[in-house]
Each structure stands twice: as C-alpha cells, then as structure tokens.
Amino acid sequence: MPSTIFPLQNKIIISVQAEPLETEALFLEQKAVFFCMPTIEIRKIEINDTLISVLKSIQIFDYLIFTSKNGVENFFSIISELKISIPPKMKFAVIGKKTEKALSNYNFKADIKNSGNTSDELIEQLKNEKDIKNKKLLYITGNLAKNSIKENLQGIAEIERIDVYSTQIPEKFDAEILNRIRTKNYDWLIFTSPSTFENLLKITKFDNKNQFNKIAVIGQTTEKAIQKNGFSVDAVAEEASGDGILNKIKNYELRIKNYDNNYPLNINN
C-alpha cells in the first residue's frame, strides 16, 4: 500500500485573516507550518442616534439581510445593549454557511439563504424572490461593504442600510511574522478579503515591484482587488472555508511536484 503524501509538509503558510482557528487546524493536520497575523480588526460600531432610530423602528421591516457573521454578531450585540427585541414576524436573508450558522446561534432561522460567497450572488437570488417584492428590507453590514445590495434592490423593495461594525488595521502586529513577510521567509500568504490584502500593503509598504511569494485567496472579489494592485494570485478558492482554501493550495503543490493522487483529503479542481 503506497504511503500517504503530504504536499504541504514543512511549507510555511501565513494567514492574515481575523479568525484562522479552523484554517490553522486543517493546515497543521497536513504537516504545514502555520502562522497567523491578522491585518484587520473587527469592532462594533459606536452607537449613534441614527442607528438607535432605525433599530427602535425595527418592527416596520419585513426582512433583515446579513452578508457576514460579523454583521450578525454585532447586530445582536447592539440590540441587546439597547434592549430591543426582534418581532416574531421578522424574516431573514443570509449569504454563506457561516452567516447562517451565526444567525442560528441566536435561535433564528434564515428564510432566504444563498450558499455563495458574494453579494452579487445574493442580489441575483433576491431579485427573483417574489416574497420580497414591495417589502421593507434592512441591510445590516460593515463600514467597508459596497452599497450594491441596496442599489440593486431599489425599485423591487424598500431597502435601508445600517453599519453595525467597522473594519480597521490592528494597532499591534507579531514582529516575527511581520519580519517573515518582509523577508519572504514563507511559502504562501492567505487573504480572505480585499481589506486583508490592502492593509498588509499599508503595513509592509510593498508595491507591485516587490511581489509577495505565492498568494491564495477566497473568492473572485479578493482576487480582483489584488490583481488591480498589480500582484499575481496563484490559487483561488470559491468556497469560503478552511477546506476550500486548503484544497486549492494542495492542488497547486501537487501539480508543481507531480505527485500522484494519494493524499488524505479530496481535491477540488
């Protein structure tokens, strides 16, 4: 029986995502060396009069729309602080398994759910949902999110947006990991959003004349943001999960090293 091949053994992987716990465990199982240096920090938005006014009128809305786990968690933190309850008639629309799971943690079920990773995918689904026509929708997101959901659903439904969290650059970084990035002492960098990449550029002051080593990303939105800055992307995972990014990196290394297909996890081409 052939021995198991670990194409990532001793490969140095650096993730700059905010929460790498699932991803880290998967890479360690594959005998990789894994580091994490978050380049984004999620903070609950400062509660202001506008936010209070919208949330205290939450009963006028038919649907709450969430596109991320951060949106869900910070929204419920804020309404708990304001002692606001969700009306029993309220319905929910979400994108992604992580967002759906976060909502279920507060004992609510998604009425409309999209398994994709981008707002565009959710937009296309909502446009075809008869139940939202002429309804009142509240889009709950973060300060860096584009306004495409609101813009595309206007005319189909009445929609309002609120930001419940902000994405910022952390004040401190791990000096050893940052030095690894600056001296290119690693094999792969993992980016999960445009802001994780853009913030690393600000931190390292790199430009497209000083390329990073191999780059893996989640989603075409992140890929396009990186390419727009003049950098190349080596692996793109469409599935927003640890398995998704792991499999794409493994697939790349297997092709480069010309291994046969005897390895622990299935590879998604």
Stockholm file with secondary structure:
# STOCKHOLM 1.0

chainA/1-269         MPSTIFPLQNKIIISVQAEPLETEALFLEQKAVFFCMPTIEIRKIEINDTLISVLKSIQIFDYLIFTSKNGVENFFSIISELKISIPPKMKFAVIGKKTEKALSNYNFKADIKNSGNTSDELIEQLKNEKDIKNKKLLYITGNLAKNSIKENLQGIAEIERIDVYSTQIPEKFDAEILNRIRTKNYDWLIFTSPSTFENLLKITKFDNKNQFNKIAVIGQTTEKAIQKNGFSVDAVAEEASGDGILNKIKNYELRIKNYDNNYPLNINN
#=GR chainA/1-269 SS CCCCCCTTTTCEEEECSSCCHHHHHHHHHTTCEEEECCSCEEEECCCCHHHHHHHHTGGGCSEEEECSHHHHHHHHHHHHHTTCCCCTTCEEEEESHHHHHHHHTTTCCCSEEECSSSHHHHHHHHHTCGGGTTCEEEEEEETTCCSHHHHHHBTTBEEEEEEEEEEECCSCCCHHHHHHHHTTCSSEEEECSHHHHHHHHHHHCCCTTSCCSEEEEESHHHHHHHHHTTCCCCEEESSCSHHHHHHHHHHHHHHHHTCCSCSSSCCCC
#=GC SS_cons         CCCCCCTTTTCEEEECSSCCHHHHHHHHHTTCEEEECCSCEEEECCCCHHHHHHHHTGGGCSEEEECSHHHHHHHHHHHHHTTCCCCTTCEEEEESHHHHHHHHTTTCCCSEEECSSSHHHHHHHHHTCGGGTTCEEEEEEETTCCSHHHHHHBTTBEEEEEEEEEEECCSCCCHHHHHHHHTTCSSEEEECSHHHHHHHHHHHCCCTTSCCSEEEEESHHHHHHHHHTTCCCCEEESSCSHHHHHHHHHHHHHHHHTCCSCSSSCCCC
//
